[in-house]
């Protein structure tokens, strides 16, 4: 058996699952309550999910699952509102691609672990040339979905990075301020 583990075009053998083994942490999905908030922020829906999985609850018009070159979310075009819950094992190229995509006042949301000391975050944090406009630090740890089941016991905190035009900052604050502290 092989899996993409959210990495574009890369297939690796999947060893037998060991209870408590978190080595497959790149293949976990966003819970419904968080996607409901995205729907409120973007009532027209998500245009692109470049790190999508067939088991994901994300409904985007354009998805890439990393299964082959044509499905490589890092190299293929992104359009409109981009939702990214990318592979946490290597978010640097994904954050750079998001910063490039939103340079023309497009909107993008990137869900990731709170890792404010890593180089990729320092490049895209608010106030930087290619930085996001705001960061939502969630009030609770997110229980991600794996194989259709909510996984409790997450040992990391998450944040949502938002890129978008200044005129939409109020909407982002209103929606995500319900469940997170917002920094700009």
C-alpha positions as CSV (number, residue, x, y, z in Angstrom):
1,X,0.0,0.0,0.0
2,X,1.2,3.5,-0.8
3,X,0.0,7.0,0.0
4,X,0.8,10.6,-1.0
5,X,0.8,11.9,2.6
6,X,-0.1,15.3,1.2
7,X,3.2,15.7,-0.7
8,X,2.8,16.4,-4.4
9,X,3.8,13.6,-6.6
10,X,5.5,11.7,-3.9
11,X,4.3,8.2,-3.0
12,X,5.8,6.3,-0.1
13,X,5.1,2.9,1.3
14,X,2.7,3.0,4.3
15,X,3.8,0.7,7.1
16,X,1.3,-1.1,9.2
17,X,-0.5,1.3,11.6
18,X,0.8,1.2,15.2
19,X,-1.6,2.5,17.8
20,X,-0.3,5.9,18.9
21,X,1.9,6.3,15.8
22,X,1.7,9.8,14.6
23,X,4.1,9.5,11.6
24,X,1.2,10.0,9.2
25,X,0.4,13.5,10.6
26,X,0.4,15.0,7.1
27,X,-2.7,13.1,6.3
28,X,-5.2,14.6,8.7
29,X,-8.2,16.7,7.8
30,X,-9.9,19.9,8.9
31,X,-12.9,19.5,11.2
32,X,-16.3,20.6,10.1
33,X,-16.7,23.5,12.7
34,X,-13.6,25.2,11.2
35,X,-14.7,24.7,7.6
36,X,-18.1,26.2,8.6
37,X,-16.2,29.4,9.6
38,X,-14.5,29.4,6.3
39,X,-17.9,29.2,4.6
40,X,-19.0,32.3,6.6
41,X,-15.9,34.2,5.6
42,X,-16.2,33.1,2.0
43,X,-19.9,32.5,1.3
44,X,-19.0,31.9,-2.4
45,X,-16.9,29.0,-1.4
46,X,-13.3,27.9,-1.7
47,X,-11.8,28.3,-5.2
48,X,-8.6,26.2,-4.7
49,X,-7.3,23.6,-2.3
50,X,-3.8,22.8,-3.4
51,X,-3.2,20.1,-0.8
52,X,-6.5,18.4,-1.0
53,X,-7.3,14.7,-0.1
54,X,-10.2,12.6,-1.3
55,X,-11.0,12.0,2.4
56,X,-11.2,15.8,3.1
57,X,-14.4,17.5,3.8
58,X,-13.2,20.6,1.9
59,X,-15.4,21.4,-1.1
60,X,-13.3,23.5,-3.5
61,X,-13.8,24.1,-7.2
62,X,-10.2,23.3,-8.0
63,X,-8.2,20.6,-6.0
64,X,-4.8,19.0,-6.2
65,X,-4.1,15.8,-4.3
66,X,-0.4,15.3,-5.1
67,X,-1.0,11.9,-6.8
68,X,0.9,12.8,-10.0
69,X,2.5,15.8,-11.8
70,X,-0.8,17.2,-13.0
71,X,-2.0,17.0,-9.3
72,X,1.1,18.8,-7.9
73,X,-0.4,21.6,-5.9
74,X,2.8,23.5,-5.7
75,X,3.4,23.7,-9.4
76,X,-0.1,23.9,-10.8
77,X,-2.1,27.2,-11.0
78,X,-4.1,28.5,-8.1
79,X,-7.2,30.5,-8.5
80,X,-9.2,32.9,-6.3
81,X,-9.8,32.1,-2.7
82,X,-7.2,29.5,-1.6
83,X,-7.7,27.2,1.4
84,X,-4.5,25.5,2.5
85,X,-4.1,22.9,5.2
86,X,-0.8,21.7,3.8
87,X,1.7,19.1,4.8
88,X,2.9,20.2,8.2
89,X,6.2,18.3,7.7
90,X,7.3,21.0,5.2
91,X,5.2,24.1,5.0
92,X,8.0,26.4,3.7
93,X,7.3,26.0,0.0
94,X,3.5,26.1,0.6
95,X,3.7,29.4,2.5
96,X,5.9,30.9,-0.1
97,X,3.5,29.9,-2.9
98,X,0.6,31.3,-0.9
99,X,2.4,34.6,-0.4
100,X,3.0,34.7,-4.2
101,X,-0.6,33.9,-5.0
102,X,-2.1,36.6,-2.8
103,X,0.2,39.3,-3.9
104,X,-2.6,40.9,-6.0
105,X,-5.1,41.3,-3.2
106,X,-6.4,37.8,-3.5
107,X,-7.5,36.0,-0.3
108,X,-5.9,33.0,1.2
109,X,-6.2,31.0,4.5
110,X,-3.4,28.7,5.7
111,X,-3.9,26.4,8.7
112,X,-0.7,25.4,10.5
113,X,0.9,24.6,13.8
114,X,1.9,27.6,15.9
115,X,5.6,27.8,15.0
116,X,6.6,31.4,15.1
117,X,10.3,30.8,15.3
118,X,10.7,28.9,12.0
119,X,12.1,30.7,8.9
120,X,9.1,30.3,6.7
121,X,6.8,32.0,9.3
122,X,9.3,34.9,9.8
123,X,9.0,35.5,6.0
124,X,5.2,35.6,6.0
125,X,4.2,37.0,9.4
126,X,2.2,40.2,9.4
127,X,4.3,43.3,8.7
128,X,6.7,41.5,6.3
129,X,6.8,42.4,2.5
130,X,5.0,39.1,1.6
131,X,3.4,38.6,4.9
132,X,-0.1,37.7,5.8
133,X,-2.4,40.5,7.0
134,X,-3.5,38.7,10.2
135,X,-3.0,35.5,12.3
136,X,-5.7,33.8,14.3
137,X,-4.3,31.9,17.3
138,X,-7.0,29.4,18.2
139,X,-8.5,29.3,21.7
140,X,-8.2,25.5,21.7
141,X,-6.2,22.7,20.1
142,X,-7.9,21.4,16.9
143,X,-9.0,17.8,16.8
144,X,-8.2,16.8,13.3
145,X,-10.1,14.2,11.3
146,X,-8.3,10.9,10.4
147,X,-10.1,8.1,8.6
148,X,-13.4,9.8,9.3
149,X,-12.8,10.0,13.0
150,X,-12.0,13.0,15.1
151,X,-8.6,12.6,16.7
152,X,-8.4,14.0,20.2
153,X,-5.2,14.6,22.1
154,X,-3.5,17.0,19.6
155,X,-0.3,18.1,21.4
156,X,0.2,21.2,19.2
157,X,-1.6,24.5,19.0
158,X,-2.7,25.8,15.6
159,X,-3.0,29.2,13.9
160,X,-4.7,30.4,10.8
161,X,-2.8,32.8,8.6
162,X,-5.0,35.1,6.5
163,X,-3.9,37.1,3.4
164,X,-6.3,39.5,1.9
165,X,-7.1,43.2,1.2
166,X,-7.3,45.6,4.1
167,X,-11.0,46.2,3.5
168,X,-11.7,42.5,4.4
169,X,-9.8,42.5,7.7
170,X,-12.9,43.4,9.6
171,X,-14.7,40.3,8.2
172,X,-11.8,38.0,9.1
173,X,-11.8,39.4,12.7
174,X,-15.6,39.0,13.0
175,X,-15.6,35.4,11.8
176,X,-12.4,34.0,13.4
177,X,-12.4,36.3,16.5
178,X,-15.2,34.0,17.9
179,X,-12.7,31.2,18.4
180,X,-9.3,32.8,18.3
181,X,-7.1,35.8,19.3
182,X,-6.3,37.8,16.2
183,X,-2.9,39.4,15.7
184,X,-2.1,41.9,12.9
